[in-house]
Amino acid sequence: MVYLGIDVGTGSARAGLFDGRGRLLGMGVEPIHVWRPREDFVEQSSNDIWRACGAAVKAALGQAALDAGQVRGIGCDATCSLVLLDAEDQPVSVALEGDDEQNVIVWMDHRAAAQAARINATGHEVLRYVGGVMSPEMQSPKLLWLKENLPASFGRARRFLDLPDFLSYRATGRDTRSLCTTVCKWTYLGHEQGEGGSIGRFDPGFFRTAGLEELADEGFARIGTRVRPMGEPIGGLLPRAAAELGLVAGIPVAVSIIDAHAGGLGLLGAPSGRRALEEDELEQRLALIGGTSSCHMAVSREPRFIDGVWGPYFSAMVPGLWLTEGGQSATGALIDHVIMSHCRGAELMDEARREGKSVYDLLNARLERLAAGLDAPPAALTRRLHVLPYFHGNRSPRANPDLRGVISGLKLSDSADSLALLYLATVQAIAHGTRHIIDALNARGFRIRELVACGGGTKNPVFLREHKDVTGCRVILPREPEAVLLGAAILGAAAARDYDSVLAAMRAMCQSERVLEPEGGATAAYHERKHLVFQRMYLDFVAYDRIIGA
């Protein structure tokens, strides 16, 4: 049994082939082009994305030395970016310059911040299900921005699709929207009964209040009238799509999922010991999916409303459970920004290339040497250097895209050691952001004790060390580090009907490999004080804004 997962991230499309026990057999990666025409504008091309998917799938088949006919099911995930298509399924421009090829507003695009603020000012009831505050990264503000700034594109578009749903539509020709994408990014009320016994509904009053009355008047035809749970088969792979992907027509294609949520599927089922995970234990663990940004996924049997934390979303990740989603808008991107904006960053990058290592390896080794003479835990190297990591705003729990980053404790030094210390302080700041999210969840009934982590950060021992020690949680690393791809493949296995449910596929295909325990003693005490600094820096920044009148 072989299942294909297709994952479209911010910078690349990836494909992974897995067996029925969740073992990766082959993987392919293909870059995607990104346009950044001005500050806060980030755009892509759905044609380029689909091309990259085909290249990645063919590379995965080649690496695995498998025949395309062995693939039994396909699952897709992607970033929650917005795709515009016309009546002929051709791209419609989202660019001020008018190029139709640029028809995707990327998730991280913040052009709609003003529209999000106006929507939030309505105080509409549906905002309860996004933590009380809608982010400009969600789709309603972006649609309103298009209506107000590119009315021709808004009028010409016949389909507004979340990128995961675009992938399944391109594969099958069936416009079926995911309960994950619609509930998490489009204000779909998945827990309510729709017309004719269907799952969920859009609230027409919200769209009219938000200034998007056309969508309600049209019966939501352009944003989706058929919404189904993730993993359910939509239909078979079309012959044209099969040729483009290098596959066989007719393979079952699953209802899609957002990339971070696919990571949640690939993580949360991993046992922390020898026995399989029980459902009630899910409320004690958080899936941490790291990358350019980070997502923090927790599920519960009852809805939990938490200010500044997205959700609760019914059945948006694990069917039948409520999803609560925290996140940090810049994590991997922030670490890279700090390194590359330092005057020694390019020099270290060159050194890393010469030595065949990563720049993080070099910085970690430098930190180890600096800590050797320290009469305190290694974390205490930053005792007078602190970072507030809101360089791209705060997604949760402060839910304020207008916040900014702060660095306190800089010296008149441009050495590589000074960069290493700033790098460590930045990693710690990200970990304290994760702790802040966990504290918000636990204050409202969760019992988070374990982080199940995937993403680039899990390859970095300093990133892992600081997260376990700052949060006080055990960190579980899955056997399969490509948890996002695995989550997509789990949906493919469910669509193939080889498992009774998504949860059954998770139990069969998720395995853990390592468990890291947090340090106590002096390290824990240091981070308690550091967390007080972290919270105080935010209050100080807000005070500066108040004084200056920002």
C-alpha positions as CSV (number, residue, x, y, z in Angstrom):
1,M,0.0,0.0,0.0
2,V,1.5,3.3,-1.1
3,Y,0.0,6.8,-0.4
4,L,1.0,10.1,-1.9
5,G,1.1,13.4,0.1
6,I,1.5,16.7,-1.8
7,D,2.5,19.7,0.3
8,V,2.7,23.2,-1.0
9,G,4.6,25.5,1.4
10,T,5.6,29.1,1.0
11,G,8.7,28.5,-1.1
12,S,8.3,25.0,-2.6
13,A,6.0,22.1,-3.5
14,R,6.9,18.8,-2.0
15,A,5.6,15.3,-2.6
16,G,6.1,12.2,-0.4
17,L,5.2,8.5,-0.9
18,F,4.5,6.5,2.3
19,D,3.7,3.0,3.1
20,G,0.8,1.8,5.4
21,R,3.1,2.2,8.5
22,G,4.0,5.8,7.7
23,R,7.5,5.1,6.4
24,L,8.7,7.6,3.8
25,L,9.6,5.8,0.6
26,G,10.6,8.7,-1.7
27,M,10.3,12.5,-1.7
28,G,10.6,15.3,-4.3
29,V,10.9,19.1,-3.9
30,E,10.5,21.8,-6.4
31,P,10.8,25.6,-5.8
32,I,7.9,28.0,-6.3
33,H,8.2,31.6,-7.5
34,V,7.3,34.3,-5.0
35,W,6.7,38.0,-5.9
36,R,7.1,40.7,-3.3
37,P,6.2,43.8,-5.3
38,R,6.0,46.1,-2.2
39,E,6.0,45.9,1.6
40,D,3.3,43.5,3.0
41,F,2.4,42.2,-0.5
42,V,3.3,38.6,-1.3
43,E,2.0,36.9,-4.5
44,Q,2.3,33.6,-6.3
45,S,1.0,31.8,-9.4
46,S,-1.4,28.8,-9.2
47,N,-0.1,27.6,-12.6
48,D,3.5,27.7,-11.3
49,I,2.4,25.9,-8.1
50,W,0.7,23.1,-10.1
51,R,3.8,22.8,-12.3
52,A,5.9,22.4,-9.2
53,C,3.6,19.8,-7.8
54,G,4.1,17.7,-11.0
55,A,7.8,18.0,-10.8
56,A,7.9,17.0,-7.1
57,V,5.6,14.0,-7.6
58,K,7.7,12.7,-10.5
59,A,10.9,13.2,-8.4
60,A,9.3,11.3,-5.5
61,L,8.4,8.4,-7.7
62,G,11.9,8.3,-9.2
63,Q,13.5,8.3,-5.8
64,A,11.2,5.6,-4.5
65,A,11.7,3.5,-7.7
66,L,7.9,2.9,-7.7
67,D,5.4,2.6,-10.5
68,A,2.7,5.2,-10.6
69,G,0.1,2.5,-10.5
70,Q,1.1,1.5,-7.0
71,V,-0.3,4.8,-5.5
72,R,-3.7,4.0,-3.9
73,G,-4.7,7.4,-2.6
74,I,-3.7,11.1,-2.8
75,G,-3.9,13.8,-0.1
76,C,-3.0,17.4,-0.6
77,D,-2.2,20.2,1.8
78,A,-1.1,23.8,1.2
79,T,-0.7,27.2,2.8
80,C,-4.0,29.1,3.4
81,S,-3.3,31.4,0.4
82,L,-6.1,32.8,-1.7
83,V,-6.5,31.7,-5.4
84,L,-8.6,33.5,-8.0
85,L,-9.9,31.8,-11.2
86,D,-12.3,33.0,-13.9
87,A,-15.2,31.1,-15.5
88,E,-12.7,29.2,-17.7
89,D,-10.6,28.3,-14.7
90,Q,-7.9,30.7,-15.8
91,P,-6.0,32.8,-13.4
92,V,-7.3,36.3,-12.4
93,S,-4.8,38.9,-11.2
94,V,-4.4,39.9,-7.5
95,A,-1.5,42.3,-8.4
96,L,-1.9,46.0,-8.7
97,E,0.2,45.7,-11.8
98,G,-2.5,43.6,-13.4
99,D,-0.6,40.4,-14.4
100,D,-3.1,37.5,-14.4
101,E,-0.3,35.0,-13.8
102,Q,0.0,36.5,-10.3
103,N,-3.3,35.2,-9.0
104,V,-2.5,34.0,-5.5
105,I,-2.4,36.2,-2.4
106,V,0.0,34.3,-0.1
107,W,-1.1,33.6,3.5
108,M,1.6,35.9,5.0
109,D,0.5,38.9,2.8
110,H,-0.7,41.7,5.1
111,R,-2.2,44.1,2.5
112,A,-5.6,43.7,4.1
113,A,-4.7,44.9,7.6
114,A,-7.1,47.9,7.4
115,Q,-9.9,45.7,6.1
116,A,-9.3,43.2,9.0
117,A,-9.5,46.1,11.5
118,R,-12.9,47.3,10.1
119,I,-14.3,43.7,10.1
120,N,-13.1,43.3,13.7
121,A,-14.8,46.6,14.7
122,T,-18.2,45.1,13.7
123,G,-18.0,42.7,16.7
124,H,-19.9,40.1,14.7
125,E,-20.8,36.8,16.5
126,V,-18.7,34.7,14.1
127,L,-15.6,36.4,15.4
128,R,-15.9,34.3,18.5
129,Y,-14.6,31.4,16.5
130,V,-11.4,33.2,15.5
131,G,-10.3,34.1,19.0
132,G,-12.3,37.3,18.9
133,V,-10.0,39.0,16.4
134,M,-9.8,38.3,12.6
135,S,-6.3,38.3,11.2
136,P,-5.4,39.9,7.8
137,E,-4.0,36.5,7.0
138,M,-7.6,35.2,6.7
139,Q,-9.7,35.3,3.6
140,S,-12.5,37.8,4.3
141,P,-10.2,40.8,4.7
142,K,-8.3,39.8,1.5
143,L,-11.6,39.5,-0.4
144,L,-12.7,42.9,0.9
145,W,-9.3,44.4,-0.2
146,L,-9.8,43.0,-3.7
147,K,-13.3,44.4,-3.9
148,E,-12.1,47.9,-2.9
149,N,-8.7,48.0,-4.7
150,L,-9.1,45.6,-7.7
151,P,-12.8,45.6,-8.4
152,A,-12.3,44.3,-12.0
153,S,-10.5,41.2,-10.6
154,F,-13.1,40.8,-7.8
155,G,-15.9,40.9,-10.4
156,R,-14.2,38.6,-13.0
157,A,-13.3,35.9,-10.5
158,R,-15.7,33.0,-10.6
159,R,-14.0,31.0,-7.9
160,F,-12.2,32.2,-4.8
161,L,-10.3,29.2,-3.5
162,D,-8.1,28.4,-0.6
163,L,-4.9,27.0,-2.1
164,P,-5.5,23.4,-0.6
165,D,-8.9,23.4,-2.3
166,F,-7.4,24.6,-5.6
167,L,-5.1,21.6,-5.6
168,S,-8.0,19.1,-5.1
169,Y,-10.1,21.0,-7.7
170,R,-7.3,20.9,-10.3
171,A,-6.8,17.2,-9.6
172,T,-10.5,16.1,-9.8
173,G,-12.5,18.9,-11.5
174,R,-14.9,18.9,-8.6
175,D,-15.3,22.1,-6.6
176,T,-15.4,20.6,-3.1
177,R,-14.2,22.7,-0.3
178,S,-12.5,21.4,2.8
179,L,-14.1,21.7,6.3
180,C,-10.6,22.6,7.4
181,T,-10.0,25.6,5.1
182,T,-13.6,27.0,5.2
183,V,-13.9,26.8,9.0
184,C,-10.4,28.1,9.8
185,K,-10.1,30.9,7.2
186,W,-13.5,31.7,5.8
187,T,-15.7,31.8,8.9
188,Y,-17.7,28.7,8.0
189,L,-19.7,27.4,10.9
190,G,-18.8,23.8,10.7
191,H,-20.6,22.8,13.9
192,E,-24.0,24.1,12.8
193,Q,-26.5,22.2,10.7
194,G,-26.8,23.5,7.1
195,E,-29.7,23.3,4.6
196,G,-30.8,19.8,3.7
197,G,-28.7,18.2,6.5
198,S,-25.4,19.4,5.0
199,I,-22.4,20.0,7.2
200,G,-22.2,23.6,8.5
201,R,-23.1,27.0,6.9
202,F,-21.8,30.4,6.1
203,D,-23.5,33.3,8.0
204,P,-25.0,35.7,5.4
205,G,-25.3,38.4,8.0
206,F,-21.5,38.4,8.6
207,F,-20.7,38.9,4.9
208,R,-23.2,41.7,4.6
209,T,-21.9,43.4,7.7
210,A,-18.3,43.0,6.5
211,G,-19.1,44.6,3.1
212,L,-19.1,41.4,1.1
213,E,-22.8,41.2,0.5
214,E,-22.3,40.0,-3.1
215,L,-21.1,36.7,-1.9
216,A,-24.1,36.2,0.3
217,D,-26.5,37.4,-2.4
218,E,-25.0,34.8,-4.8
219,G,-25.6,32.0,-2.3
220,F,-21.8,31.7,-1.7
221,A,-21.3,30.1,-5.1
222,R,-17.9,31.7,-5.6
223,I,-16.5,30.6,-2.2
224,G,-18.0,27.1,-2.0
225,T,-21.4,25.4,-1.7
226,R,-20.1,21.9,-1.2
227,V,-18.0,21.5,2.0
228,R,-16.8,18.1,3.2
229,P,-14.6,16.6,5.9
230,M,-10.9,16.1,5.3
231,G,-9.9,12.6,4.0
232,E,-13.3,11.9,2.4
233,P,-12.7,11.0,-1.3
234,I,-13.8,13.7,-3.7
235,G,-13.3,11.7,-6.8
236,G,-10.7,10.1,-9.1
237,L,-7.7,11.9,-10.5
238,L,-8.6,13.3,-14.0
239,P,-6.6,12.1,-17.0
240,R,-5.1,15.5,-17.7
241,A,-4.1,16.0,-14.0
242,A,-2.7,12.4,-14.0
243,A,-0.5,13.2,-17.0
244,E,0.7,16.5,-15.4
245,L,1.6,14.7,-12.1
246,G,3.0,11.6,-13.7
247,L,0.3,9.4,-12.1
248,V,-2.5,7.1,-13.2
249,A,-6.0,8.5,-13.8
250,G,-8.7,7.4,-11.3
251,I,-6.7,7.4,-8.1
252,P,-8.9,8.6,-5.2
253,V,-8.2,12.2,-4.2
254,A,-9.0,13.2,-0.6
255,V,-10.6,16.4,0.6
256,S,-7.6,18.7,1.3
257,I,-6.3,20.4,4.4
258,I,-4.1,23.4,5.4
259,D,-0.4,22.6,5.6
260,A,0.0,23.2,9.3
261,H,-3.1,21.1,10.1
262,A,-1.6,18.3,8.0
263,G,1.4,18.5,10.3
264,G,-1.0,18.1,13.2
265,L,-2.4,14.9,11.7
266,G,1.2,13.6,11.2
267,L,2.2,14.5,14.8
268,L,-0.7,14.1,17.3
269,G,-1.1,10.4,16.7
270,A,2.5,9.5,17.6
271,P,2.7,7.6,20.9
272,S,5.0,8.9,23.6
273,G,5.7,5.3,24.8
274,R,5.1,1.9,23.5
275,R,1.3,1.9,23.6
276,A,-1.0,3.7,21.1
277,L,-2.3,7.1,22.1
278,E,-5.8,7.3,23.7
279,E,-8.2,10.0,22.5
280,D,-8.4,11.7,26.0
281,E,-4.6,12.1,25.9
282,L,-4.8,14.4,22.9
283,E,-5.8,17.3,25.2
284,Q,-2.5,17.0,26.9
285,R,-0.4,17.6,23.8
286,L,0.3,20.4,21.4
287,A,1.5,19.9,17.8
288,L,4.2,22.4,17.0
289,I,4.7,22.8,13.3
290,G,7.6,25.1,12.6
291,G,8.8,26.7,9.4
292,T,8.7,30.3,8.1
293,S,6.1,30.8,10.7
294,S,4.9,28.4,13.4
295,C,1.5,26.9,14.2
296,H,0.4,25.4,17.5
297,M,-2.4,22.9,17.2
298,A,-4.5,21.4,20.1
299,V,-7.7,19.5,20.0
300,S,-10.5,19.0,22.6
301,R,-13.9,17.3,22.8
302,E,-15.6,20.5,23.9
303,P,-15.2,24.0,22.3
304,R,-12.8,26.3,24.2
305,F,-13.0,30.0,23.5
306,I,-9.7,31.8,24.1
307,D,-9.1,35.4,23.4
308,G,-6.4,35.9,20.7
309,V,-6.2,32.2,19.8
310,W,-7.9,31.0,16.6
311,G,-10.9,28.7,16.9
312,P,-12.5,26.8,18.3
313,Y,-12.9,25.1,14.9
314,F,-15.2,22.1,14.8
315,S,-13.7,19.0,13.0
316,A,-11.1,21.2,11.2
317,M,-8.2,18.8,11.8
318,V,-9.2,15.6,13.7
319,P,-12.8,14.7,12.7
320,G,-15.2,15.1,15.6
321,L,-12.9,17.2,17.8
322,W,-12.6,20.9,18.2
323,L,-9.3,22.5,17.0
324,T,-7.7,25.4,18.8
325,E,-4.9,27.0,16.9
326,G,-2.2,29.3,18.1
327,G,0.7,30.6,16.0
328,Q,3.7,32.9,15.5
329,S,3.8,34.9,12.3
330,A,7.6,34.8,12.0
331,T,9.9,32.1,13.5
332,G,12.2,30.5,10.9
333,A,11.9,33.7,8.9
334,L,12.8,35.7,12.0
335,I,15.9,33.7,12.9
336,D,17.1,34.0,9.3
337,H,16.4,37.7,9.3
338,V,18.4,38.2,12.5
339,I,21.3,36.3,11.1
340,M,21.4,37.8,7.6
341,S,20.9,41.4,8.8
342,H,23.9,41.2,11.1
343,C,27.2,42.4,9.6
344,R,28.8,38.9,10.2
345,G,25.8,37.0,8.7
346,A,27.1,36.7,5.1
347,E,30.6,35.8,6.3
348,L,29.2,33.0,8.4
349,M,27.1,31.8,5.5
350,D,30.1,31.6,3.3
351,E,32.0,29.7,6.0
352,A,29.1,27.2,6.4
353,R,29.1,26.6,2.6
354,R,32.9,25.9,2.6
355,E,32.6,23.5,5.5
356,G,29.4,21.8,4.2
357,K,27.5,22.7,7.3
358,S,24.5,24.9,8.2
359,V,25.0,28.4,9.6
360,Y,23.1,27.1,12.7
361,D,25.7,24.4,13.2
362,L,28.4,27.1,13.3
363,L,26.4,29.3,15.6
364,N,25.6,26.4,17.9
365,A,29.2,25.4,18.2
366,R,30.2,29.0,19.0
367,L,27.5,29.1,21.7
368,E,28.9,25.9,23.2
369,R,32.4,27.5,23.4
370,L,31.0,30.6,25.0
371,A,29.0,28.5,27.6
372,A,32.1,26.5,28.6
373,G,33.3,29.2,30.9
374,L,29.9,30.1,32.3
375,D,29.1,29.5,35.9
376,A,25.4,29.1,35.0
377,P,23.2,27.2,32.5
378,P,24.0,27.7,28.8
379,A,20.7,29.6,28.4
380,A,22.0,32.3,30.7
381,L,24.4,33.6,28.0
382,T,21.5,36.0,27.2
383,R,21.0,37.3,30.8
384,R,21.4,40.9,29.5
385,L,20.2,40.4,25.9
386,H,16.5,40.1,25.2
387,V,14.3,40.0,22.1
388,L,10.6,40.6,21.6
389,P,9.9,38.5,18.5
390,Y,7.0,40.4,17.0
391,F,8.9,41.6,13.9
392,H,5.8,40.6,11.8
393,G,3.2,41.3,14.4
394,N,1.7,38.8,16.9
395,R,-0.7,36.1,15.7
396,S,-1.6,34.8,19.1
397,P,-2.4,35.2,21.9
398,R,-2.1,39.0,21.5
399,A,-3.7,38.9,18.0
400,N,-2.1,42.2,16.9
401,P,-0.5,42.4,13.5
402,D,0.8,45.9,14.2
403,L,3.2,44.9,17.0
404,R,6.9,45.2,16.3
405,G,10.1,43.6,17.4
406,V,12.4,44.8,20.1
407,I,16.0,44.0,21.0
408,S,17.3,45.1,24.4
409,G,20.9,44.9,25.5
410,L,23.0,45.6,22.4
411,K,26.6,46.4,22.8
412,L,29.0,48.2,20.5
413,S,30.2,44.9,19.0
414,D,30.1,43.4,15.6
415,S,31.8,40.1,16.3
416,A,30.6,36.6,15.3
417,D,30.1,36.0,19.0
418,S,27.7,38.9,19.3
419,L,25.7,37.3,16.4
420,A,25.7,34.0,18.2
421,L,24.3,35.6,21.3
422,L,21.6,37.5,19.4
423,Y,20.7,34.3,17.6
424,L,20.3,32.5,20.9
425,A,18.2,35.3,22.3
426,T,15.9,35.2,19.3
427,V,15.4,31.4,19.6
428,Q,14.6,31.9,23.2
429,A,12.1,34.6,22.4
430,I,10.3,32.3,20.0
431,A,10.2,29.6,22.7
432,H,8.8,32.1,25.2
433,G,6.1,33.0,22.6
434,T,5.2,29.3,22.5
435,R,5.0,29.2,26.3
436,H,2.7,32.3,26.2
437,I,0.4,30.4,23.9
438,I,0.5,27.2,26.1
439,D,-0.3,29.3,29.2
440,A,-3.3,30.8,27.4
441,L,-4.6,27.4,26.4
442,N,-4.0,25.8,29.9
443,A,-5.8,28.7,31.5
444,R,-9.0,27.7,29.6
445,G,-9.0,24.0,30.3
446,F,-6.2,22.4,28.3
447,R,-3.6,20.3,30.1
448,I,-0.6,20.7,27.7
449,R,2.4,18.7,28.9
450,E,3.9,17.5,25.7
451,L,5.0,19.2,22.5
452,V,5.0,17.0,19.4
453,A,7.2,18.9,17.0
454,C,8.2,18.9,13.3
455,G,9.7,21.3,10.9
456,G,13.1,22.8,10.2
457,G,13.6,23.8,13.8
458,T,13.6,20.2,15.0
459,K,16.9,19.7,13.2
460,N,18.4,22.3,15.4
461,P,19.4,21.1,18.9
462,V,19.4,24.6,20.4
463,F,15.9,25.3,19.1
464,L,14.7,22.0,20.7
465,R,16.6,22.6,24.0
466,E,15.2,26.1,24.4
467,H,11.6,25.0,23.7
468,K,11.6,22.1,26.2
469,D,13.3,24.2,28.9
470,V,11.3,27.4,28.4
471,T,7.9,25.6,28.2
472,G,8.6,22.9,30.8
473,C,7.1,20.4,28.4
474,R,8.5,17.2,27.1
475,V,9.3,17.4,23.4
476,I,8.3,14.3,21.3
477,L,10.0,14.0,18.0
478,P,8.2,11.7,15.5
479,R,10.0,8.9,13.6
480,E,9.0,10.6,10.4
481,P,10.2,14.2,10.5
482,E,8.3,15.1,7.4
483,A,5.1,15.2,9.4
484,V,3.3,17.6,7.1
485,L,3.8,15.3,4.1
486,L,2.8,12.3,6.3
487,G,-0.4,14.1,7.3
488,A,-1.4,14.6,3.7
489,A,-0.6,11.0,2.9
490,I,-2.8,10.0,5.9
491,L,-5.7,11.7,4.1
492,G,-4.8,9.8,0.9
493,A,-5.0,6.5,2.9
494,A,-8.4,7.5,4.3
495,A,-9.7,8.4,0.8
496,A,-8.5,5.0,-0.4
497,R,-10.7,3.4,2.3
498,D,-7.8,1.4,3.6
499,Y,-8.5,2.6,7.1
500,D,-11.9,3.1,8.8
501,S,-11.2,6.8,9.6
502,V,-8.6,9.5,9.6
503,L,-7.9,8.8,13.3
504,A,-7.4,5.1,12.5
505,A,-4.9,6.0,9.8
506,M,-3.1,8.4,12.2
507,R,-2.7,5.6,14.8
508,A,-1.3,3.2,12.1
509,M,1.0,5.7,10.4
510,C,2.3,7.9,13.2
511,Q,5.3,6.7,15.3
512,S,7.5,8.5,17.7
513,E,11.3,8.3,17.8
514,R,12.7,10.4,20.6
515,V,11.4,12.1,23.8
516,L,13.3,15.1,25.3
517,E,12.7,16.0,28.9
518,P,12.9,19.6,30.2
519,E,15.6,20.7,32.6
520,G,14.6,21.7,36.0
521,G,16.7,23.5,38.6
522,A,18.7,26.6,37.7
523,T,17.7,26.4,34.0
524,A,14.0,26.5,34.9
525,A,14.5,29.3,37.4
526,Y,16.4,31.3,34.8
527,H,13.6,31.0,32.2
528,E,11.0,32.0,34.8
529,R,12.8,35.3,35.2
530,K,13.3,35.5,31.4
531,H,9.6,35.1,30.8
532,L,8.9,38.0,33.1
533,V,11.3,40.1,30.9
534,F,9.5,38.8,27.8
535,Q,6.1,40.0,29.2
536,R,7.5,43.3,30.4
537,M,9.1,44.1,27.0
538,Y,5.6,43.9,25.4
539,L,4.2,46.3,28.0
540,D,7.1,48.7,27.5
541,F,6.6,48.6,23.7
542,V,2.9,49.4,24.1
543,A,3.8,52.2,26.5
544,Y,6.1,53.7,23.8
545,D,3.3,53.6,21.3
546,R,1.0,55.3,23.7
547,I,3.5,58.1,24.4
548,I,4.3,58.7,20.8
549,G,0.7,58.5,19.7
550,A,1.3,55.6,17.2
